[in-house]
Amino acid sequence: MADVNKKITDGELQSGAEGGSPLFDSAVSITGDYCKNKGIEFELYMFNSKVLKMESEDGGISNYVNAETDGLNIRLLDKKKMSFSYCLGLESDKILNALDGAYSLLKYMEADEFAEFAEKEDYYNGGKDIYTPEKLGVYSEDGKDIDIDKKKSLLLEMEETAYSYDKKIYKVDKPSYSETLINKRFCNSKGIDVSSVKTFYEIFLSVASRNGEDTGSGFDFDFSHGFSTLKFKKAAMNAAKKGVDQLGARTVSSGNYPVVFDNYTSSEILGILKQSFYADSVYKKKSLLEGKIGKKIFSDKLDIIDDGLLYGGALTDMFDREGVKMKTKVLCSSGTINSYLYDVRYGKIYGVKSSGNSAGRSFTLPPDVGSTNFFIKNGETNILDIISSIKEGLYITELMGLHMAKPYTGEFSLGAAGFFVKNGKIDFPVKGIAVSGNIMQLFNGISKIANDLRFFGSAGSPSILFENIQVSGK
């Protein structure tokens, strides 16, 4: 579980003890010899992933997967030309095929004056503290000795808890449990050679509710890097409560209202803005924040952080996809834009160091700029106090059509559901409405930020009250 209150002092990062697979050693040796003979530079990312997944249905385990995969991807650099290749599996013939493939592509690539690999000092920069996966809260052995039957029992209990919450719950849709152990190693010809190990546990369920002809739905989940902190029953009860609370929903009259977006929908709205912080988006003029560094453009209540070292964060790690040390970046403070997110290439373009934001969308694709744990800083006001301050307004708990939002213009029009608030109290559930506006104007019109920050994967936000939001209803 991510913990923004646990402080980790900046220092030298050291590799995790479990990162040294013999297959990784062999891949490094094969790649190093190959590139030395060719007189070229290389960057090598290797992984080994062990995944257990299961689902329950109607009181039994309906789906069970236990799999292990490994592979690598590689980039080669010669005379400012860079190529990419990958392979699934770490057998020597597959590695050599990947190397041959990447090498054969070099002659077709255009020279790029900014094409470089991370330098050794981008990771090894001194310091007293030593980061390990355990210190970062991303590795735990507490689930290793838990019997598989116990895990199945907890999953089935989660399904049963949801059904027993209320008779109006008529369907619990395949509650799921997954656990992942991933070992990674990164090295390049500049002298970086680092390893990491992570554990990740996740549960999820959704429910359907019914009262006569009226229907509703709800979901919840939990994730952690340790098994013992998963809250099976709480997730089940939250999902069931959401489903039941939506029964009897109706629309409201069109107009402008004060609107509270809960922490989930606020994190989704933040996602519309996130891409604008990417340096490649800025460079390609696809960012709302181009030329905005040092300028106050949002409410002074808004602080946005990207933290690759957040304790227990979903994307917390010791190094990014290019081997650069992870960092904590305050991108926006009191409404003022401080920085963008950079990988090595875009750092070179803008004359700054990489911010540790090279991300791998898939091991079959080259890395590019991405965020880590991206969130809005927690506020100081209790969510109940915020709701009690509203005479007539909305509390939004679900948004639909986010894929239709336009991150390049900031314009959005989203289907929404939640609750009508009257005289400071929840009055009735709402559906069949749409909220619309512009993301830049929205974040400049923050009234209050609650103290209920929650992470939904790598994105997080507290609930936020915005004034004068356009709502389309009846």
Secondary structure, DSSP 8 states (H G I E B T S, - for coil): --BTTS-----EE---TT---HHHHHHHHHHHHHHHHHT-EEEEEEEEEEEEEEEEETTEEEEEEEEEEEEEEEEEEETTEEEEEEEES--HHHHHHHHHHHHHHHTTS---TT-----GGGT----S-EE-TTTTT----TTTTS-HHHHHHHHHHHHHHHHHH-TTEEEEEEEEEEEEEEEEEEEETTS-EEEEEEEEEEEEEEEEEEETTEEEEEEEEEEESSGGG--HHHHHHHHHHHHHHTTT-B---SEEEEEEE-HHHHHHHHHHHHGGGBHHHHHTT--TTTT-TT-B-S-TT--EEEETT-BT-TT--SB-TTS-B--EEEEEETTEE---B--HHHHHHHTS---S-EE-S-TTS--EE--SSEEE---SB-HHHHHHT-SEEEEEEEEE-GGG--TTT-EEEEEEEEEEEETTEEEEEEEEEEEEEEHHHHHT-EEEEBS--EEETTEEE--EEEEEEEEE--
